[in-house]
Amino acid sequence: MGICSKYEDHMQLIYPTWNAPKNVHACTTTRYGGVSQIPYNDFNLSTNVGDEVNAVLENRARLRNGLQIPNEPFWLNQAHTKNIALADTNTTYPTADAAYTIKPHIVCVVLTADCLPILLCSKQGDLVVAIHAGWRGIINGVIEAALNALPINPSSLLAWFGPAIGSKAFVVGDDVREQFVNQDAKAQAAFVKLSDNQWLCDIYLIGRQRLNNCGITAICGGEFCTYSDPEKFFSFRCNARTGRQATLIWFG
């Protein structure tokens, strides 16, 4: 993990520490460096949370310029589905919760505020993936659907987990736990009982289990908690009216 604030207006980014090829570029934004006002302050990158559209567009322009990314990111209309989009230069917003590309200079991106952003890349550096993996999306099979859509074997992929809600903050009910355990008995290890009908859930562990089940073992990241660090990250559980950070990946 690395944090950098060298870009304009003190934009701070989190960079993965993983063994990705040098031509693969990835990062997650934080709250710092934008123009959005309370409660979306400062660097909200979502147009779907009630923020002023012009502020979001300015934030996106700052992101492009600061990162010197080659194209407008391939923004998605996220809905906790298992829909997967093949990213290209089309500027429409497909309803999907994961995107991948085999073309250089195409930026895959997902927006989160507690959900788990998962980045994948091939060991050869010729394919990248971004997945929005909230608990509903994981139950719906977004991780497996994304891997099934790829033209390569999952065992040749590297993974990084961006900032999500941590295992000491993510409280769920019996119904959520039962859905995970019914799908995979190993998920029991991701839950710690708090009280009747309340469990602490480790979404990082569940994401790791799902990737392991599909043959991916090279997994990094998972050390942040968006809920416990509201000055740095947007967190829906801290405040339902809030922005979204972006997790991006591209190659070339």
N, C-alpha and C positions, 0 to 999 in steps of 0.2 A: 504494500500500500504506500502511496505517496500523495502528498497534498501540495499543490502549487498555486501561488497567487500572483504570478508574474504578468497576467494579462490585464487589460484595461479595466478600470473601475474595481480593482481588487477582486476580480472573479477568481474564485477558488475551486479547484477541480480535484477529484480523487482519481488517481491512476492505478490500475491493477498491477500487482506484483505477481507475474506468472511467466511461464516460459513460452509465450507466444512468439512467432516469428517477428523479425524486426519490421516487416512491412505491414503488420497489423497494429492499428491504432485504436485505443479505447479509453474511455473515462466516464466518470459520473460527476454531474454538477452538484453544487451545494446551494444554499440560499443566498450566497454572497455574489454581488456584482451586477444586479439588475435594477430596474426602475419601477417595479410593481409596488403598490402601496399596501399598507396593513389591510387585511390579514395575509396578503399574498407576497409580502415583502421577503426578499427583494427580487429574486431571480426565478420567478415562476415561469415555466415553459409550456404550460397547458392552456389551451383556449377554451376548455370545457368546464372550468371550475368557478366561473363568475368574475374573473379578473377582467380589467379593461383590455380589449383586444389590441389596441395600439401599444399598450405596455408589453404585452406578450410578444408582439411582432418585433418590438425594439430589443427585447431580451434575446429572441432567437437570432436577430441580426448580430448582436454582440457575441453570441455563441459561435456563429459561423466565422465572424471576423477574428475572434480570439483564437480559435482553433485552426483557422485557415483551412477549414474543411472544403473539399472540392465541390460538393453539391449541397443543395438543401436537404436536410435529413428526411428520411422516408417516414413521416409521421403517421401514426395509426389512430384509428378510432377504437380505443380499447374498451372491451365490454365483458371481461372475464370469460371469454369464449375459449375454444380450442382451435380457432381459425388461424391459419398460417398464411402469410403473404410473401410472395416473391418480390423483393424490393427492386425497383428500377427507378428511372428518372420521372416517372409519372407522379404528378403532384396531388392526385386525389388521396383521400383518407380512407383506405379500406377498413372495414370492421374486422379487426384481427388483434391477437394478443401476442404474436410473434412474427418476426420477419427475418428472412435470410437472403443472401445474395452470393453469386459466384462471379460477379463483375467487380473490378477494381473501382474505387472512388465513389461507391454507392454507400451511403451512411444509414445503417440500421439503428433504430432508436426506440426505446420504451420509456414511458413516464411512470413514476411511482411516488408514493408517499406512505410507506409502510410495507407495501407488497415487495416481493423479492424480484429484483432484476437479474436475469441470468444472461451472461455473454458466453458465446461459444466461438471457437475458431478451429480450423483444420491445422494440423501440425505442419502442413505445407504452405499455409498462409494464403490459400486460394478460395476460402469460403468463410463467411462470418454469419453469426446469428445473434439476435437479441430477443429475449423472451420476457414477457410480463407475467410473473408467476405469483399472483395472489392465492390465498387458500382456495377460493372458488375456482380459479383457473386451474390450479393443480388437481383438484377433485375432478374437474371436467376433462382433464387429460391433455392440457396444453403442452406440457413438457414432452410427453410421448408423441403427440401429434407433430410437434416441431421436428423431432428427430426422425420420425417416419417420412417426413417430407423431403429430407435431405438426400442428395445423390451420392453420399458416402456413408461408410460404416461409422456408427457413433464412437467406436473404440479408437478412432483416429482423431478425435476431437479433444480440445482443451476447454476447460470451463472456469469462469470466474463469477462469484456472487457479489453483486453490488450491495449498497446499503439497504437494509430492510429492518423491520421491527425485531428486536432481540428476544431471546428465549426467556428473559426475566420480566418482560413487559407484555408479551402477546397472550392475553387471556381469552380463552374460548370456552364454549359450553360443551356438554356431553354430545350434542348432535354433531358438532364439527369433528370432535375426536372420533366418534363412531364411524363417520364417513371415511376418514383416513385409515383407520384400523381395519375396516371391512375391505378396503381395497388392497391393503398391504399390512400384514400382521406386524412387520418390523417397525411400523410407525408408532407402536406403543412406546418405544424408547424416546420418542420426541415429545412426550407429554408428562408433566408433573402435576399431581393433584393439588389444588389449592383448597377447595371446599366442595360441598355438594354442587354439582353441575358447573364447576369452574376448574379449568386446567390451564397451566402455562404450556404454551406450544412453541417448539423450536422449529420455525419454518426453514431455517438453514439446514437443519438435519434432514427434514423431510425432502427438501430439494436435492440434497446429496444422495439420499436413499434412492430417489427416483432416477437420478442420473446413473448411479451405480447399477440399478436394475437393467438399464439400457446398455451397459458396457462402458460407461465413462468413469474413469477412476482418477484422472488428472484434474483435480478441482481445487481452486484457490479462493480466497476471500471469505466473507462471512463474519467479519470482526466488528461491524458497526451495529448500532441500534438507533434507528431513526426516532423512535419514541423518546428515548432517554437523552437525546441531544437536539432539542427543538430549535436551538439557535443556529445550528448548522444545517439541519435537515427539515423538510416538510414532513409532517406526520398527521395523517387523517385521524388517528386515534387521540392525538393531543387536541386537535381542533378540526372539526369537520369542514370548516371554511378555511381552506389553505391551498397552497400551490403544489406543484409537482416538480421534482428534480428529474433530469434526463440522464439515461445511461446509453452511451453511443458506442458503435464499433464500425470500423471499415478497414479496408486494406488497399494497398497500392502506394 
